[in-house]
Amino acid sequence: MFDYQYFKDRLKEIKENFDLIGGFFDLDRLNKKFEEYSIMMEDSKFWDDIENSTKIVKLAKSLKDKIDEVDKLYKDYEYLVESLEIIKDESDEEYIQMFKDDFYKFKNVIDTLNIKTLLNGEYDKNNVFLTIHAGAGGVDAQDWSDMLFRMYMRWGEENKFALSVIDYSIGDEAGIKSATIKIEGEYAYGYLKGEKGIHRLVRISPFNANGKRQTSFASVEILPEIQNLEEIKINESELKIDTYRASGAGGQHVNKTESAVRITHLKTGIVVQCQNERSQLSNKETAMKIMISKLIELKDRSHKEKLDDLSGDLKEIGFGSQIRSYVMHPYTLVKDHRMNIETSDINKVLNGDIDMFIKNYIRGVY
């Protein structure tokens, strides 16, 4: 039986939320700003300053896209309200299912926009460098790191982010010692910054002949890509730059020339490396971006407001410091210890479905 009142109440709640989002996307203000851009672009001298003109054109396009998005949401909401009344006494399951599909799709869009309104940190809109390091647990930890690598790649693909493997260091027997992924797209850092910390796996070890239960650890480091590279000036004398031959599981991870680059910041001991490109110059440029992000994070630790935005420090990669546990034996459970949120569907999580943790972290922090 179709629960009319339930969906009517949910639509009312969504409208209340949508009104808040509508305030965030103030249509009157946005339309007024778009008119200002339009007038500027119609000026005969508009293209005299190419750099500034190009910037304004991009801003105008982005603004128009946002206006169209919010306008469509209002229309979709009205469509759902009207559809609900039409099928109020409907018994055709096909029509009812169509309404439910439209409703949940719309609700998911509103939930996503609600999350975006909370992502207002200094770096939240930036691309992100995500690095995984194997910790305590030997070969099992390296295999666990590879499982996390796959999980985040799946999440990025599912959410339509652009992904590139910056560095990939294979393990001695299995898995990886470390890997860095660049994830590009709007709010990439904002979404993922709560993933920073120690991740713990409990399972029957496939590498133990006696079939004993093994606990493994891996750390996840999250750094925003800094757009303004002039924010930190690095003296070349403070850096040690080494080149080496790229290695990995094959394909894009293998190179026959010494194109991979490792940069060490001598004062702090910070080390970054990149090997995804065949060009040594390109690898150096990417490694420098990561180095700058790390140094800015280090600098910002002296400012409490930015400490919160950068999600705190990584602790020792071992017992007692994990932010999340993944248990595969003797039961299945994934539990985030910061928010006390859990699910028994570990396979779904390891296949990249981590939005419940990401979104609840964002709601909890803000």
C-alpha positions as a Markdown table, in Angstrom:
| # | Residue | x | y | z |
|---|---|---|---|---|
| 1 | Met | 0.0 | 0.0 | 0.0 |
| 2 | Phe | 1.3 | 3.5 | -0.9 |
| 3 | Asp | 2.0 | 5.6 | 2.1 |
| 4 | Tyr | 0.8 | 9.0 | 0.9 |
| 5 | Gln | 1.3 | 10.8 | 4.2 |
| 6 | Tyr | 4.9 | 9.6 | 4.5 |
| 7 | Phe | 5.9 | 11.1 | 1.2 |
| 8 | Lys | 4.0 | 14.3 | 1.8 |
| 9 | Asp | 5.8 | 14.8 | 5.1 |
| 10 | Arg | 9.2 | 14.0 | 3.5 |
| 11 | Leu | 8.5 | 16.6 | 0.7 |
| 12 | Lys | 7.6 | 19.2 | 3.4 |
| 13 | Glu | 10.9 | 18.5 | 5.1 |
| 14 | Ile | 12.8 | 18.7 | 1.9 |
| 15 | Lys | 11.2 | 22.0 | 1.0 |
| 16 | Glu | 12.3 | 23.4 | 4.4 |
| 17 | Asn | 15.8 | 22.3 | 3.6 |
| 18 | Phe | 15.5 | 23.5 | 0.1 |
| 19 | Asp | 14.5 | 27.0 | 1.4 |
| 20 | Leu | 17.8 | 27.1 | 3.3 |
| 21 | Ile | 19.7 | 26.0 | 0.2 |
| 22 | Gly | 17.8 | 28.6 | -1.8 |
| 23 | Gly | 19.1 | 31.2 | 0.6 |
| 24 | Phe | 22.6 | 29.9 | 0.0 |
| 25 | Phe | 22.0 | 30.0 | -3.8 |
| 26 | Asp | 20.2 | 33.4 | -3.6 |
| 27 | Leu | 18.6 | 33.5 | -7.0 |
| 28 | Asp | 17.9 | 37.3 | -6.9 |
| 29 | Arg | 21.5 | 38.0 | -6.0 |
| 30 | Leu | 22.9 | 35.5 | -8.5 |
| 31 | Asn | 20.8 | 36.9 | -11.3 |
| 32 | Lys | 21.8 | 40.4 | -10.5 |
| 33 | Lys | 25.4 | 39.4 | -10.5 |
| 34 | Phe | 25.0 | 37.6 | -13.8 |
| 35 | Glu | 23.4 | 40.7 | -15.4 |
| 36 | Glu | 26.5 | 42.7 | -14.2 |
| 37 | Tyr | 28.8 | 40.2 | -16.0 |
| 38 | Ser | 26.6 | 40.4 | -19.1 |
| 39 | Ile | 26.9 | 44.1 | -19.3 |
| 40 | Met | 30.6 | 43.9 | -18.8 |
| 41 | Met | 30.9 | 41.4 | -21.7 |
| 42 | Glu | 28.9 | 43.6 | -24.0 |
| 43 | Asp | 31.3 | 46.5 | -23.6 |
| 44 | Ser | 33.4 | 47.1 | -26.7 |
| 45 | Lys | 36.6 | 47.3 | -24.7 |
| 46 | Phe | 35.9 | 44.1 | -22.8 |
| 47 | Trp | 38.5 | 42.0 | -24.6 |
| 48 | Asp | 41.3 | 44.6 | -24.3 |
| 49 | Asp | 42.5 | 42.7 | -21.1 |
| 50 | Ile | 42.4 | 39.1 | -22.3 |
| 51 | Glu | 43.4 | 37.6 | -18.9 |
| 52 | Asn | 40.7 | 39.4 | -17.0 |
| 53 | Ser | 38.1 | 38.9 | -19.7 |
| 54 | Thr | 38.7 | 35.2 | -19.7 |
| 55 | Lys | 38.3 | 35.0 | -16.0 |
| 56 | Ile | 35.0 | 36.9 | -16.1 |
| 57 | Val | 33.6 | 34.7 | -18.9 |
| 58 | Lys | 34.4 | 31.6 | -16.8 |
| 59 | Leu | 32.8 | 33.2 | -13.7 |
| 60 | Ala | 29.7 | 34.1 | -15.7 |
| 61 | Lys | 29.4 | 30.5 | -17.1 |
| 62 | Ser | 29.8 | 29.0 | -13.6 |
| 63 | Leu | 27.1 | 31.4 | -12.3 |
| 64 | Lys | 24.7 | 30.6 | -15.1 |
| 65 | Asp | 25.2 | 26.9 | -14.5 |
| 66 | Lys | 24.3 | 27.4 | -10.8 |
| 67 | Ile | 21.3 | 29.5 | -11.6 |
| 68 | Asp | 20.0 | 26.8 | -14.0 |
| 69 | Glu | 20.7 | 24.1 | -11.4 |
| 70 | Val | 18.6 | 25.8 | -8.7 |
| 71 | Asp | 15.9 | 26.7 | -11.1 |
| 72 | Lys | 15.6 | 23.1 | -12.2 |
| 73 | Leu | 15.4 | 22.0 | -8.5 |
| 74 | Tyr | 12.5 | 24.2 | -7.9 |
| 75 | Lys | 10.7 | 22.8 | -11.0 |
| 76 | Asp | 11.5 | 19.2 | -9.9 |
| 77 | Tyr | 10.1 | 19.9 | -6.5 |
| 78 | Glu | 6.8 | 21.2 | -7.9 |
| 79 | Tyr | 6.6 | 18.2 | -10.3 |
| 80 | Leu | 7.0 | 15.8 | -7.3 |
| 81 | Val | 4.3 | 17.7 | -5.3 |
| 82 | Glu | 1.9 | 17.5 | -8.3 |
| 83 | Ser | 2.8 | 13.9 | -9.0 |
| 84 | Leu | 2.1 | 12.9 | -5.4 |
| 85 | Glu | -1.4 | 14.3 | -5.5 |
| 86 | Ile | -2.1 | 12.5 | -8.8 |
| 87 | Ile | -1.0 | 9.1 | -7.5 |
| 88 | Lys | -2.6 | 9.6 | -4.1 |
| 89 | Asp | -5.2 | 6.9 | -4.7 |
| 90 | Glu | -3.3 | 5.1 | -7.5 |
| 91 | Ser | -3.0 | 1.3 | -7.4 |
| 92 | Asp | -0.7 | 0.9 | -10.4 |
| 93 | Glu | 2.6 | -0.3 | -9.0 |
| 94 | Glu | 4.5 | 0.9 | -12.0 |
| 95 | Tyr | 3.4 | 4.5 | -11.6 |
| 96 | Ile | 4.1 | 4.4 | -7.8 |
| 97 | Gln | 7.6 | 3.0 | -8.4 |
| 98 | Met | 8.3 | 5.8 | -11.0 |
| 99 | Phe | 7.3 | 8.4 | -8.4 |
| 100 | Lys | 9.5 | 6.7 | -5.7 |
| 101 | Asp | 12.5 | 6.7 | -8.1 |
| 102 | Asp | 12.0 | 10.4 | -8.9 |
| 103 | Phe | 11.6 | 11.2 | -5.2 |
| 104 | Tyr | 14.7 | 9.5 | -4.0 |
| 105 | Lys | 16.8 | 10.8 | -6.8 |
| 106 | Phe | 15.7 | 14.4 | -6.0 |
| 107 | Lys | 16.3 | 13.8 | -2.2 |
| 108 | Asn | 19.8 | 12.6 | -3.0 |
| 109 | Val | 20.5 | 15.8 | -4.9 |
| 110 | Ile | 19.2 | 18.0 | -2.0 |
| 111 | Asp | 21.3 | 16.0 | 0.5 |
| 112 | Thr | 24.4 | 16.6 | -1.6 |
| 113 | Leu | 23.7 | 20.3 | -1.9 |
| 114 | Asn | 23.1 | 20.5 | 1.9 |
| 115 | Ile | 26.6 | 18.9 | 2.4 |
| 116 | Lys | 28.2 | 21.5 | 0.0 |
| 117 | Thr | 26.7 | 24.4 | 2.0 |
| 118 | Leu | 28.7 | 23.1 | 5.0 |
| 119 | Leu | 32.0 | 22.9 | 3.0 |
| 120 | Asn | 33.2 | 26.4 | 3.5 |
| 121 | Gly | 36.8 | 25.8 | 4.7 |
| 122 | Glu | 39.7 | 27.6 | 3.0 |
| 123 | Tyr | 40.7 | 24.6 | 1.0 |
| 124 | Asp | 37.4 | 22.7 | 0.7 |
| 125 | Lys | 36.8 | 23.3 | -3.0 |
| 126 | Asn | 40.4 | 22.3 | -3.9 |
| 127 | Asn | 41.6 | 19.1 | -5.6 |
| 128 | Val | 43.3 | 16.6 | -3.2 |
| 129 | Phe | 46.3 | 14.4 | -2.9 |
| 130 | Leu | 45.4 | 11.2 | -1.0 |
| 131 | Thr | 48.4 | 9.1 | 0.2 |
| 132 | Ile | 48.2 | 5.7 | 1.8 |
| 133 | His | 51.0 | 4.2 | 3.9 |
| 134 | Ala | 51.2 | 0.6 | 5.1 |
| 135 | Gly | 51.7 | 0.5 | 8.9 |
| 136 | Ala | 52.0 | -2.3 | 11.5 |
| 137 | Gly | 51.1 | -5.7 | 10.2 |
| 138 | Gly | 53.8 | -6.7 | 7.7 |
| 139 | Val | 52.6 | -8.2 | 4.4 |
| 140 | Asp | 49.0 | -8.0 | 5.6 |
| 141 | Ala | 49.3 | -4.3 | 6.2 |
| 142 | Gln | 50.7 | -3.8 | 2.6 |
| 143 | Asp | 47.8 | -5.9 | 1.3 |
| 144 | Trp | 45.4 | -3.8 | 3.4 |
| 145 | Ser | 46.9 | -0.6 | 1.9 |
| 146 | Asp | 46.2 | -1.9 | -1.5 |
| 147 | Met | 42.6 | -2.7 | -0.5 |
| 148 | Leu | 42.2 | 0.9 | 0.7 |
| 149 | Phe | 43.8 | 2.2 | -2.6 |
| 150 | Arg | 41.1 | 0.3 | -4.5 |
| 151 | Met | 38.3 | 1.6 | -2.2 |
| 152 | Tyr | 39.2 | 5.2 | -2.8 |
| 153 | Met | 39.7 | 4.7 | -6.5 |
| 154 | Arg | 36.2 | 3.2 | -6.7 |
| 155 | Trp | 34.7 | 6.0 | -4.7 |
| 156 | Gly | 36.4 | 8.6 | -7.0 |
| 157 | Glu | 35.1 | 6.9 | -10.1 |
| 158 | Glu | 31.6 | 6.5 | -8.7 |
| 159 | Asn | 31.5 | 10.2 | -7.9 |
| 160 | Lys | 32.9 | 11.3 | -11.3 |
| 161 | Phe | 36.2 | 12.7 | -10.0 |
| 162 | Ala | 39.2 | 12.7 | -12.3 |
| 163 | Leu | 41.8 | 10.3 | -10.8 |
| 164 | Ser | 45.5 | 10.0 | -11.5 |
| 165 | Val | 48.1 | 7.8 | -9.7 |
| 166 | Ile | 51.0 | 10.0 | -8.6 |
| 167 | Asp | 53.1 | 7.4 | -6.9 |
| 168 | Tyr | 52.8 | 3.6 | -6.4 |
| 169 | Ser | 55.3 | 1.6 | -4.4 |
| 170 | Ile | 54.6 | -2.1 | -4.5 |
| 171 | Gly | 55.0 | -4.3 | -1.4 |
| 172 | Asp | 57.7 | -7.0 | -0.9 |
| 173 | Glu | 55.3 | -9.9 | -1.3 |
| 174 | Ala | 51.9 | -8.4 | -1.9 |
| 175 | Gly | 50.0 | -5.1 | -1.9 |
| 176 | Ile | 51.7 | -1.7 | -1.7 |
| 177 | Lys | 54.0 | 0.1 | 0.7 |
| 178 | Ser | 52.5 | 3.4 | -0.2 |
| 179 | Ala | 50.6 | 5.1 | -3.0 |
| 180 | Thr | 49.4 | 8.7 | -3.8 |
| 181 | Ile | 46.3 | 9.5 | -5.8 |
| 182 | Lys | 45.4 | 12.9 | -7.1 |
| 183 | Ile | 41.7 | 13.4 | -7.1 |
| 184 | Glu | 40.4 | 16.3 | -9.1 |
| 185 | Gly | 37.0 | 17.9 | -8.9 |
| 186 | Glu | 34.9 | 20.5 | -7.0 |
| 187 | Tyr | 35.0 | 19.9 | -3.2 |
| 188 | Ala | 37.4 | 16.9 | -3.5 |
| 189 | Tyr | 39.3 | 18.0 | -0.4 |
| 190 | Gly | 36.2 | 19.0 | 1.5 |
| 191 | Tyr | 34.7 | 15.6 | 1.0 |
| 192 | Leu | 37.8 | 13.6 | 1.8 |
| 193 | Lys | 39.5 | 15.5 | 4.6 |
| 194 | Gly | 37.7 | 13.4 | 7.2 |
| 195 | Glu | 39.3 | 10.3 | 5.8 |
| 196 | Lys | 42.7 | 11.4 | 7.2 |
| 197 | Gly | 43.9 | 9.0 | 9.9 |
| 198 | Ile | 44.6 | 5.4 | 10.8 |
| 199 | His | 42.5 | 2.6 | 9.3 |
| 200 | Arg | 42.5 | -0.8 | 11.0 |
| 201 | Leu | 41.6 | -4.2 | 9.4 |
| 202 | Val | 40.8 | -7.4 | 11.3 |
| 203 | Arg | 40.6 | -10.6 | 9.3 |
| 204 | Ile | 41.9 | -14.2 | 8.8 |
| 205 | Ser | 45.2 | -13.6 | 7.2 |
| 206 | Pro | 45.5 | -15.1 | 3.6 |
| 207 | Phe | 49.3 | -15.0 | 4.2 |
| 208 | Asn | 49.3 | -17.0 | 7.4 |
| 209 | Ala | 49.5 | -20.8 | 6.8 |
| 210 | Asn | 47.8 | -21.4 | 10.2 |
| 211 | Gly | 44.8 | -19.3 | 9.3 |
| 212 | Lys | 45.2 | -17.0 | 12.3 |
| 213 | Arg | 43.4 | -13.7 | 12.7 |
| 214 | Gln | 45.5 | -10.7 | 11.9 |
| 215 | Thr | 45.2 | -7.0 | 12.7 |
| 216 | Ser | 46.7 | -4.6 | 10.1 |
| 217 | Phe | 47.0 | -0.9 | 10.0 |
| 218 | Ala | 47.4 | 1.7 | 7.2 |
| 219 | Ser | 47.4 | 5.5 | 7.3 |
| 220 | Val | 45.6 | 7.8 | 5.0 |
| 221 | Glu | 47.0 | 11.3 | 4.5 |
| 222 | Ile | 44.8 | 14.0 | 2.9 |
| 223 | Leu | 46.3 | 17.2 | 1.4 |
| 224 | Pro | 44.6 | 19.9 | -0.6 |
| 225 | Glu | 46.2 | 21.0 | -3.9 |
| 226 | Ile | 47.3 | 24.6 | -3.3 |
| 227 | Gln | 46.3 | 26.8 | -6.2 |
| 228 | Asn | 48.4 | 29.8 | -5.2 |
| 229 | Leu | 51.9 | 28.3 | -5.3 |
| 230 | Glu | 53.4 | 31.6 | -4.3 |
| 231 | Glu | 51.9 | 31.2 | -0.9 |
| 232 | Ile | 55.2 | 29.5 | 0.2 |
| 233 | Lys | 58.6 | 30.3 | -1.3 |
| 234 | Ile | 61.0 | 27.4 | -1.2 |
| 235 | Asn | 64.7 | 28.0 | -1.5 |
| 236 | Glu | 66.3 | 25.4 | -3.8 |
| 237 | Ser | 69.1 | 25.0 | -1.3 |
| 238 | Glu | 66.6 | 23.6 | 1.2 |
| 239 | Leu | 65.7 | 20.7 | -1.1 |
| 240 | Lys | 67.4 | 17.4 | -2.0 |
| 241 | Ile | 66.1 | 16.2 | -5.4 |
| 242 | Asp | 66.8 | 12.6 | -6.4 |
| 243 | Thr | 65.7 | 10.8 | -9.6 |
| 244 | Tyr | 65.1 | 7.0 | -9.9 |
| 245 | Arg | 63.5 | 4.5 | -12.2 |
| 246 | Ala | 59.7 | 4.2 | -11.7 |
| 247 | Ser | 58.4 | 0.8 | -10.6 |
| 248 | Gly | 55.2 | -0.8 | -9.8 |
| 249 | Ala | 52.6 | -3.4 | -10.9 |
| 250 | Gly | 53.0 | -2.7 | -14.6 |
| 251 | Gly | 51.6 | -0.4 | -17.2 |
| 252 | Gln | 51.6 | 3.2 | -16.1 |
| 253 | His | 53.6 | 2.4 | -13.0 |
| 254 | Val | 56.7 | 1.1 | -14.9 |
| 255 | Asn | 59.3 | 3.3 | -16.6 |
| 256 | Lys | 62.7 | 2.3 | -18.2 |
| 257 | Thr | 64.3 | 5.7 | -17.6 |
| 258 | Glu | 65.0 | 7.6 | -14.4 |
| 259 | Ser | 62.0 | 9.9 | -14.7 |
| 260 | Ala | 60.6 | 9.4 | -11.2 |
| 261 | Val | 61.4 | 12.2 | -8.7 |
| 262 | Arg | 61.9 | 12.2 | -5.0 |
| 263 | Ile | 62.2 | 15.6 | -3.1 |
| 264 | Thr | 63.3 | 15.9 | 0.5 |
| 265 | His | 62.9 | 19.1 | 2.4 |
| 266 | Leu | 66.0 | 19.2 | 4.5 |
| 267 | Lys | 64.8 | 21.5 | 7.3 |
| 268 | Thr | 61.7 | 19.4 | 8.1 |
| 269 | Gly | 62.6 | 16.0 | 6.7 |
| 270 | Ile | 59.4 | 15.9 | 4.6 |
| 271 | Val | 59.8 | 13.5 | 1.6 |
| 272 | Val | 57.5 | 13.4 | -1.4 |
| 273 | Gln | 57.8 | 11.5 | -4.7 |
| 274 | Cys | 56.1 | 11.3 | -8.0 |
| 275 | Gln | 56.5 | 8.7 | -10.8 |
| 276 | Asn | 53.3 | 8.7 | -12.8 |
| 277 | Glu | 54.6 | 10.7 | -15.8 |
| 278 | Arg | 57.3 | 9.7 | -18.2 |
| 279 | Ser | 58.7 | 13.2 | -18.1 |
| 280 | Gln | 61.0 | 14.0 | -15.2 |
| 281 | Leu | 60.0 | 17.6 | -15.4 |
| 282 | Ser | 56.3 | 16.8 | -15.0 |
| 283 | Asn | 57.0 | 14.5 | -12.1 |
| 284 | Lys | 59.1 | 17.3 | -10.4 |
| 285 | Glu | 56.3 | 19.8 | -10.9 |
| 286 | Thr | 53.8 | 17.5 | -9.3 |
| 287 | Ala | 56.1 | 16.5 | -6.4 |
| 288 | Met | 56.7 | 20.3 | -5.7 |
| 289 | Lys | 52.9 | 20.8 | -5.5 |
| 290 | Ile | 52.6 | 18.1 | -2.9 |
| 291 | Met | 55.7 | 19.4 | -1.0 |
| 292 | Ile | 54.1 | 22.9 | -0.9 |
| 293 | Ser | 50.8 | 21.5 | 0.3 |
| 294 | Lys | 52.7 | 19.6 | 3.1 |
| 295 | Leu | 54.6 | 22.7 | 4.1 |
| 296 | Ile | 51.5 | 24.9 | 4.2 |
| 297 | Glu | 49.8 | 22.2 | 6.4 |
| 298 | Leu | 52.8 | 22.3 | 8.7 |
| 299 | Lys | 52.7 | 26.1 | 8.8 |
| 300 | Asp | 49.0 | 26.2 | 9.5 |
| 301 | Arg | 49.3 | 24.0 | 12.5 |
| 302 | Ser | 50.1 | 27.1 | 14.5 |
| 303 | His | 46.7 | 28.5 | 13.7 |
| 304 | Lys | 43.8 | 26.7 | 15.5 |
| 305 | Glu | 41.2 | 27.7 | 13.0 |
| 306 | Lys | 43.2 | 26.1 | 10.1 |
| 307 | Leu | 44.1 | 23.1 | 12.2 |
| 308 | Asp | 40.5 | 22.2 | 12.2 |
| 309 | Asp | 40.2 | 22.7 | 8.5 |
| 310 | Leu | 43.3 | 20.5 | 7.9 |
| 311 | Ser | 41.9 | 17.7 | 10.1 |
| 312 | Gly | 44.7 | 17.4 | 12.7 |
| 313 | Asp | 47.7 | 15.2 | 12.8 |
| 314 | Leu | 48.3 | 11.6 | 11.8 |
| 315 | Lys | 49.2 | 9.5 | 14.8 |
| 316 | Glu | 51.5 | 6.4 | 15.0 |
| 317 | Ile | 50.2 | 3.8 | 12.5 |
| 318 | Gly | 49.3 | 1.2 | 15.1 |
| 319 | Phe | 47.0 | 0.1 | 17.9 |
| 320 | Gly | 44.8 | 2.7 | 19.7 |
| 321 | Ser | 45.0 | 5.4 | 17.1 |
| 322 | Gln | 42.6 | 4.3 | 14.4 |
| 323 | Ile | 39.7 | 6.4 | 13.2 |
| 324 | Arg | 37.9 | 3.5 | 11.6 |
| 325 | Ser | 37.9 | -0.3 | 12.0 |
| 326 | Tyr | 37.1 | -2.8 | 9.3 |
| 327 | Val | 36.3 | -6.3 | 10.7 |
| 328 | Met | 36.0 | -9.3 | 8.5 |
| 329 | His | 36.2 | -12.0 | 11.2 |
| 330 | Pro | 34.6 | -13.3 | 13.4 |
| 331 | Tyr | 31.8 | -11.0 | 12.2 |
| 332 | Thr | 31.6 | -8.3 | 9.5 |
| 333 | Leu | 31.6 | -4.7 | 10.7 |
| 334 | Val | 32.9 | -1.3 | 9.6 |
| 335 | Lys | 32.8 | 1.2 | 12.5 |
| 336 | Asp | 33.9 | 4.9 | 12.6 |
| 337 | His | 35.1 | 5.5 | 16.1 |
| 338 | Arg | 34.8 | 9.3 | 16.0 |
| 339 | Met | 31.1 | 9.3 | 15.1 |
| 340 | Asn | 30.1 | 5.8 | 16.4 |
| 341 | Ile | 28.6 | 5.1 | 13.0 |
| 342 | Glu | 28.8 | 1.5 | 11.7 |
| 343 | Thr | 27.6 | -0.9 | 9.0 |
| 344 | Ser | 27.8 | -4.7 | 8.6 |
| 345 | Asp | 28.1 | -4.5 | 4.8 |
| 346 | Ile | 31.9 | -4.4 | 4.6 |
| 347 | Asn | 32.0 | -5.6 | 1.0 |
| 348 | Lys | 30.0 | -2.6 | -0.1 |
| 349 | Val | 32.3 | -0.2 | 1.8 |
| 350 | Leu | 35.5 | -1.8 | 0.4 |
| 351 | Asn | 33.9 | -1.3 | -3.1 |
| 352 | Gly | 33.9 | 2.4 | -2.5 |
| 353 | Asp | 30.5 | 3.1 | -0.8 |
| 354 | Ile | 31.9 | 5.3 | 2.0 |
| 355 | Asp | 29.5 | 8.3 | 1.7 |
| 356 | Met | 27.8 | 7.4 | 5.0 |
| 357 | Phe | 31.1 | 8.1 | 6.7 |
| 358 | Ile | 32.1 | 11.1 | 4.6 |
| 359 | Lys | 28.8 | 12.9 | 4.9 |
| 360 | Asn | 28.2 | 12.2 | 8.6 |
| 361 | Tyr | 31.7 | 13.5 | 9.4 |
| 362 | Ile | 31.0 | 16.7 | 7.5 |
| 363 | Arg | 27.7 | 17.2 | 9.3 |
| 364 | Gly | 29.3 | 16.4 | 12.7 |
| 365 | Val | 32.3 | 18.7 | 12.2 |
| 366 | Tyr | 30.2 | 21.7 | 11.2 |
